[in-house]
Amino acid sequence: MILLLDVGNTRLKWAWLEAPELAPAGAVAHDATHRSWQREIEADGLRPHRIVVASVAGPAFRAALTLWSRDHYRLEPEFVTASASMCGVANAYARPAALGVDRWLGLISAWSRSPEAAVIVSGGTALTIDTLDARGRHAGGLIVPGVSMMRDARARFGADADFLPEDEFAGSAVGAAPADYVPRLLAALADRSIDEFAAQGATAPRVFLTGGDARLIEPHLSHRSEVVADLVLSGLAIVAMRGPVVD
Protein backbone atom coordinates (compact mmCIF):
# COMPACT_ATOMS: atom_id res chain seq x y z
CA MET A 1 0.00 0.00 0.00
CA ILE A 2 1.38 3.37 -1.04
CA LEU A 3 0.18 6.65 0.43
CA LEU A 4 0.07 9.37 -2.23
CA LEU A 5 0.04 13.03 -1.16
CA ASP A 6 -0.75 15.95 -3.47
CA VAL A 7 0.15 19.05 -1.46
CA GLY A 8 -0.97 22.35 -2.97
CA ASN A 9 -0.54 25.86 -1.63
CA THR A 10 -3.51 25.59 0.74
CA ARG A 11 -4.96 22.06 0.47
CA LEU A 12 -3.66 18.53 0.76
CA LYS A 13 -5.26 15.66 -1.14
CA TRP A 14 -4.38 12.05 -0.52
CA ALA A 15 -5.05 8.64 -1.98
CA TRP A 16 -4.11 5.03 -1.31
CA LEU A 17 -2.50 3.04 -4.09
CA GLU A 18 -2.68 -0.74 -4.14
CA ALA A 19 -1.29 -1.14 -7.65
CA PRO A 20 -2.97 -0.81 -10.01
CA GLU A 21 -6.01 0.35 -7.97
CA LEU A 22 -6.07 3.98 -6.86
CA ALA A 23 -8.51 4.99 -4.13
CA PRO A 24 -8.75 8.76 -3.55
CA ALA A 25 -9.39 9.25 0.15
CA GLY A 26 -9.85 12.91 0.97
CA ALA A 27 -8.72 16.52 1.01
CA VAL A 28 -8.09 18.97 3.82
CA ALA A 29 -6.71 22.48 4.29
CA HIS A 30 -3.19 22.48 5.66
CA ASP A 31 -2.79 26.14 6.59
CA ALA A 32 -3.94 25.83 10.20
CA THR A 33 -2.06 23.19 12.19
CA HIS A 34 -0.06 20.21 11.06
CA ARG A 35 -2.16 17.96 13.26
CA SER A 36 -5.33 18.76 11.33
CA TRP A 37 -4.21 17.00 8.13
CA GLN A 38 -2.23 14.37 9.97
CA ARG A 39 -5.28 13.26 11.96
CA GLU A 40 -7.37 13.07 8.78
CA ILE A 41 -4.93 10.67 7.13
CA GLU A 42 -4.31 8.63 10.28
CA ALA A 43 -8.07 8.16 10.67
CA ASP A 44 -8.04 5.93 7.58
CA GLY A 45 -6.37 3.31 9.76
CA LEU A 46 -4.01 2.15 7.00
CA ARG A 47 -0.25 1.69 7.13
CA PRO A 48 1.67 2.37 3.94
CA HIS A 49 4.96 0.80 2.99
CA ARG A 50 5.83 3.91 0.97
CA ILE A 51 4.79 7.58 1.02
CA VAL A 52 5.14 9.40 -2.31
CA VAL A 53 4.62 13.15 -2.34
CA ALA A 54 4.05 15.93 -4.86
CA SER A 55 4.35 19.21 -2.97
CA VAL A 56 4.41 22.89 -3.93
CA ALA A 57 3.91 24.00 -0.31
CA GLY A 58 7.52 24.93 0.47
CA PRO A 59 10.30 23.74 2.79
CA ALA A 60 8.48 24.25 6.12
CA PHE A 61 5.68 21.91 5.11
CA ARG A 62 8.16 19.44 3.67
CA ALA A 63 10.00 19.35 7.01
CA ALA A 64 6.76 18.83 8.98
CA LEU A 65 5.64 16.06 6.64
CA THR A 66 9.00 14.32 6.87
CA LEU A 67 8.97 14.36 10.69
CA TRP A 68 5.40 13.01 10.75
CA SER A 69 6.23 10.27 8.26
CA ARG A 70 9.23 9.17 10.29
CA ASP A 71 7.45 9.31 13.66
CA HIS A 72 4.13 7.76 12.67
CA TYR A 73 5.04 5.33 9.90
CA ARG A 74 8.83 4.90 10.24
CA LEU A 75 9.17 5.88 6.59
CA GLU A 76 11.16 8.41 4.61
CA PRO A 77 8.77 10.22 2.24
CA GLU A 78 9.70 10.24 -1.44
CA PHE A 79 9.33 13.72 -2.97
CA VAL A 80 8.72 13.82 -6.71
CA THR A 81 10.14 16.65 -8.81
CA ALA A 82 9.81 17.42 -12.51
CA SER A 83 12.48 15.83 -14.69
CA ALA A 84 13.63 16.28 -18.28
CA SER A 85 11.44 13.42 -19.46
CA MET A 86 9.29 10.65 -18.01
CA CYS A 87 6.55 8.28 -19.15
CA GLY A 88 6.69 9.59 -22.72
CA VAL A 89 6.47 13.27 -21.75
CA ALA A 90 9.31 15.74 -22.43
CA ASN A 91 9.73 18.84 -20.27
CA ALA A 92 10.01 22.20 -22.08
CA TYR A 93 11.90 23.92 -19.25
CA ALA A 94 15.67 24.46 -19.52
CA ARG A 95 15.77 23.69 -15.80
CA PRO A 96 13.23 20.83 -15.62
CA ALA A 97 12.76 21.01 -11.84
CA ALA A 98 11.56 24.62 -12.19
CA LEU A 99 8.27 23.34 -13.59
CA GLY A 100 5.80 22.85 -10.75
CA VAL A 101 5.55 19.17 -9.89
CA ASP A 102 1.75 19.36 -9.92
CA ARG A 103 1.82 20.65 -13.50
CA TRP A 104 4.35 17.97 -14.47
CA LEU A 105 2.23 15.16 -13.06
CA GLY A 106 -0.85 16.57 -14.77
CA LEU A 107 0.97 16.33 -18.10
CA ILE A 108 2.03 12.74 -17.39
CA SER A 109 -1.48 11.76 -16.39
CA ALA A 110 -3.03 13.38 -19.47
CA TRP A 111 -0.56 11.66 -21.80
CA SER A 112 -1.13 8.27 -20.16
CA ARG A 113 -4.87 8.60 -20.71
CA SER A 114 -4.44 9.28 -24.40
CA PRO A 115 -1.15 10.07 -26.20
CA GLU A 116 -2.32 13.06 -28.18
CA ALA A 117 -2.15 16.85 -28.14
CA ALA A 118 -3.74 18.20 -24.98
CA VAL A 119 -4.31 21.30 -22.89
CA ILE A 120 -4.46 20.93 -19.12
CA VAL A 121 -6.30 23.70 -17.28
CA SER A 122 -5.94 23.50 -13.50
CA GLY A 123 -7.94 25.80 -11.24
CA GLY A 124 -6.59 26.11 -7.72
CA THR A 125 -4.89 28.85 -5.73
CA ALA A 126 -3.42 29.69 -9.12
CA LEU A 127 -4.83 28.92 -12.55
CA THR A 128 -2.31 27.04 -14.68
CA ILE A 129 -2.61 26.20 -18.35
CA ASP A 130 -0.18 23.72 -19.90
CA THR A 131 0.01 22.45 -23.46
CA LEU A 132 1.25 19.09 -24.67
CA ASP A 133 1.89 18.42 -28.35
CA ALA A 134 1.11 15.24 -30.28
CA ARG A 135 4.63 13.88 -29.63
CA GLY A 136 4.38 14.25 -25.88
CA ARG A 137 6.43 17.43 -25.64
CA HIS A 138 5.42 20.09 -23.16
CA ALA A 139 4.74 23.06 -25.42
CA GLY A 140 4.67 25.72 -22.71
CA GLY A 141 2.12 27.15 -20.37
CA LEU A 142 1.17 30.01 -18.09
CA ILE A 143 0.18 30.69 -14.52
CA VAL A 144 -2.10 33.44 -13.17
CA PRO A 145 -3.99 34.03 -9.90
CA GLY A 146 -6.89 31.64 -9.40
CA VAL A 147 -10.53 32.28 -8.51
CA SER A 148 -10.03 33.05 -4.81
CA MET A 149 -7.01 35.28 -5.37
CA MET A 150 -8.82 37.19 -8.12
CA ARG A 151 -11.90 37.65 -5.95
CA ASP A 152 -9.77 38.83 -3.03
CA ALA A 153 -8.05 41.36 -5.29
CA ARG A 154 -11.36 42.61 -6.64
CA ALA A 155 -12.72 43.00 -3.11
CA ARG A 156 -9.58 44.86 -2.05
CA PHE A 157 -9.61 47.31 -4.95
CA GLY A 158 -13.39 47.65 -5.12
CA ALA A 159 -16.07 46.16 -7.34
CA ASP A 160 -15.99 49.22 -9.58
CA ALA A 161 -12.25 49.06 -10.24
CA ASP A 162 -11.45 49.00 -13.93
CA PHE A 163 -8.54 46.56 -13.74
CA LEU A 164 -10.99 43.80 -14.69
CA PRO A 165 -12.75 45.16 -17.80
CA GLU A 166 -15.93 43.08 -17.98
CA ASP A 167 -17.24 44.43 -21.26
CA GLU A 168 -13.96 44.16 -23.17
CA PHE A 169 -12.22 41.05 -21.89
CA ALA A 170 -14.84 38.70 -20.49
CA GLY A 171 -17.45 39.28 -23.17
CA SER A 172 -20.47 37.37 -21.94
CA ALA A 173 -19.56 38.29 -18.38
CA VAL A 174 -21.31 41.64 -18.81
CA GLY A 175 -24.12 41.74 -16.30
CA ALA A 176 -23.03 38.46 -14.72
CA ALA A 177 -23.50 37.90 -11.02
CA PRO A 178 -20.34 38.76 -9.02
CA ALA A 179 -19.89 35.10 -8.08
CA ASP A 180 -19.68 34.18 -11.78
CA TYR A 181 -17.47 37.02 -12.90
CA VAL A 182 -14.00 35.70 -12.07
CA PRO A 183 -14.63 32.12 -13.30
CA ARG A 184 -15.85 33.64 -16.59
CA LEU A 185 -12.71 35.73 -16.83
CA LEU A 186 -10.45 32.73 -16.26
CA ALA A 187 -12.47 30.60 -18.68
CA ALA A 188 -12.00 33.30 -21.33
CA LEU A 189 -8.24 33.17 -20.75
CA ALA A 190 -8.26 29.37 -21.04
CA ASP A 191 -10.34 29.53 -24.24
CA ARG A 192 -7.89 31.98 -25.79
CA SER A 193 -4.94 29.75 -24.86
CA ILE A 194 -6.65 26.67 -26.29
CA ASP A 195 -7.47 28.50 -29.54
CA GLU A 196 -3.88 29.67 -29.97
CA PHE A 197 -2.48 26.20 -29.31
CA ALA A 198 -5.06 24.51 -31.56
CA ALA A 199 -4.09 26.83 -34.42
CA GLN A 200 -0.59 25.33 -34.37
CA GLY A 201 -1.67 21.71 -34.87
CA ALA A 202 -3.47 19.53 -37.35
CA THR A 203 -6.10 18.35 -34.88
CA ALA A 204 -7.89 19.98 -31.97
CA PRO A 205 -6.26 19.23 -28.61
CA ARG A 206 -7.99 17.27 -25.92
CA VAL A 207 -8.83 19.58 -23.00
CA PHE A 208 -8.55 18.44 -19.39
CA LEU A 209 -9.94 20.54 -16.55
CA THR A 210 -8.80 19.79 -13.03
CA GLY A 211 -8.29 21.39 -9.62
CA GLY A 212 -10.60 22.50 -6.85
CA ASP A 213 -12.18 25.25 -8.97
CA ALA A 214 -12.68 23.13 -12.10
CA ARG A 215 -16.45 23.00 -11.64
CA LEU A 216 -16.62 26.79 -11.31
CA ILE A 217 -14.78 27.33 -14.58
CA GLU A 218 -16.32 24.50 -16.63
CA PRO A 219 -19.74 26.11 -17.35
CA HIS A 220 -18.04 29.16 -18.87
CA LEU A 221 -15.53 27.33 -21.06
CA SER A 222 -16.53 27.30 -24.73
CA HIS A 223 -14.33 24.30 -25.56
CA ARG A 224 -15.42 20.80 -24.73
CA SER A 225 -13.44 19.60 -21.72
CA GLU A 226 -13.07 16.58 -19.48
CA VAL A 227 -13.16 17.28 -15.75
CA VAL A 228 -10.69 15.00 -13.98
CA ALA A 229 -10.71 15.78 -10.27
CA ASP A 230 -7.61 13.77 -9.39
CA LEU A 231 -5.36 14.33 -12.39
CA VAL A 232 -2.30 15.06 -10.23
CA LEU A 233 -2.87 12.06 -7.97
CA SER A 234 -3.27 9.87 -11.05
CA GLY A 235 0.05 11.14 -12.39
CA LEU A 236 1.64 10.59 -8.98
CA ALA A 237 0.39 6.98 -9.01
CA ILE A 238 1.98 6.42 -12.43
CA VAL A 239 5.33 7.71 -11.18
CA ALA A 240 5.09 5.77 -7.90
CA MET A 241 4.47 2.49 -9.72
CA ARG A 242 7.75 2.94 -11.60
CA GLY A 243 9.65 2.32 -8.38
CA PRO A 244 11.23 4.32 -5.54
CA VAL A 245 11.62 8.05 -6.21
CA VAL A 246 15.15 9.37 -5.84
CA ASP A 247 15.02 12.98 -4.69
N, C-alpha and C positions, 0 to 999 in steps of 0.2 A: 504494500500500500504506500503510495506516494502522496504527500500533502503538497498541493500546488497553491502558491500565494501570488495574487496579482495586486500589488500595492501601488495605488495611485497617489495623487497629491493629498486627497482627503478621505478616500475610502479604500478599504481592503476587501477583496473578494477571494474566496478560497474554494477549492474543490479537492475531491479525493480521487486518485487515479489508481485503479486496479486494472492494469493494461489488458485489453485495449479500452475498457469501460471508464468513462469519465463521469463523475457524479458531482455537479456543482452543488455546494453546500450552503453558502450564504455570503452576505456582505455586511460590513459594519464600518462606521466612521472610525478613524484612528487618530483624530486630532484632540481627543480629551485625555484619557489615560491609557497607558499601555495595557493595563489589566482589562479594559473593556473588550478589546478585540481578542486578547488571549483567552479570556473566559468563554467567549463565543465559540472559539475553535475547540477548546478543551471539552466543552459540553457535548461535542459529537461522540466522545468516548472512544475514539479510534487512536491507534498508535502507528505512526508511519515508520517506515524503514529509511525513507529519504524525505527531505523537505527541499523543494525546488522553488525559487523565488524570482519574480520579475518585479523590480521596485524602482520607482522614480521619486521616492519620498525623501531621499537624502541620507547622509551618513548617520545622523542621530537615530533615525528609525532603524536603519540597518544594524546598528549596535544593539539596540533594544531587542530586535528580533533574534539576533545571534545569541544573546544571553538567555532569552526565553527558550530557544531551541535546545541549547546545551543543558539548561537546568531541568526542563520538563521532559524532553525526549532523548537526551544524551546524543544529540545529532548536531553535526555542523551543517548549516543551511548552504545550499548551492545557489549562488546568485548568477542569473543569466545576464549576459550583455550582448549587444549587437555585434556581429562579426562581419567579415568581408563577404562571406557567402555561407549558406546553409539550406539544406532541404530544397535545393533547386532555385533559391532566391539569391540574387546578387545585390549587395548594398551599394547605393550611389554615393555614399559619403567618403571623402578622402580619409577621414578618420572614422572608421566604421562604428566604434563605440560611442561616438557623439550622437548617433541616432538613438532616440528614446527606445528603450527595450520594449515598451508596450507597442510602439509603432512597428518595430521589427517583428515581433511575434504576430501582430495582426497581418502583416504581409505574408509570413510563413503559413499562417492558418488559411488565408484566402487562396494562396497558390495550391495548398494541399487539397482544398475543396474542388478546385477546378483550375488546371494550369492554362490560364488565359489572361488577357489584359483585364485589369481590375482597378477600381478606385475604392479606397477604404476611407470612410468618413467616420470619425470617432468623436462623439460629443461627451465631454467630461468637464473637468475644471477648465481645460482648454479644448478647443475644437481643432482636431488635426485632420488633414486631408493628405493621403499618400497614394501615389500612382504606381502601378506595376505593369510593365509592358508584356507583350505576348511571349517573350523569351524568359520571363521571370526576373527581369532587371528592375530594380527600384528606379523609377523615372522622376523622382523628386516629390516634394510635398510642401506643405505650409502648416503653420500653427498660429492660431489667434485665440483671444480670450473666449471662453465658453459661455453658455447661457447665464449661469449665475454671476460670473464676473462682469458680463455685459450689463446685466440688470443692475448690479451694484453700482457700476459706473454711471448708468443713466439716472439712478436715484440720487447719486452724489451730485451730479451736475445739473439735475433738474429735468423733468419730463419735457420741457420746452426747448432744451438745448438742441442746437442745430448740428451737433457732431454726428448724429445718426439721421441722415436725410431720408425720411420715410418715402416721400413722393418720388425721389430720384433713384435711390438705390434699391429699395425693397419692393418697388412696384406695387404688387397686390397687397402690400402691408398697409397701404393708405386706409385709414379708418379702422384698422384692426384693433382688437382689444389689447391693452398693454401687455397682458400675459402672453399673447401670441407674437408680439412685435419682434423680440429678439430671436426666437426660433426661426421666424420668417427671414430675418436678415441673414442668419447663418446658413439657412437652406439656399438662399440666393447666391451666397458665396460658393457653396458646394456645387450648385448647378453650373455656375460659371466655370469652375475648375474642371468639372466633368466634361463640359462642352469643349473646352480648350484641349483637354487630353484626347478626347474622342476624335477631334479634327486631325490628329497626328497619325491615327491608325486606320487600318482597313475595316475593322469591325468595331462596334460599340463596346466599351468596356463593361464588365460586370460591376455593379455597385453594391458594396457592403456598407451597412450602417450599424454602428456598434456604440457602446458606451452608455452611461447612465441617462443621458439626455436624448438617446436615439429616438424614442417615441415622441418626444416633443418636436423634433426636427422633421421626422418622416412625413407628416401630413402636408408639409409645405414644400417638399422636394418634388420637382417636376419630373425627374428621372425615376424610372422604376428601380427600386432598391430591395435588398434582402436584409432584414434586421436580424443580426446575430448577436445575442446578448453577451455571449461568453467567447468572443473571438480571440481575445488575448489568452484566456485560460486554455482554449483549444490549441493555440500555438505553443503555449508552455508545455502542454501534454506531449505534443509532437517532439519537442526538444528533449524533454525528460526521458522519453522512451528510447532515445538514441544512446543513453548511458549517462554516467556521472558528468556533471558540468564542472569544468575546470575554470575557476575564476582568475 
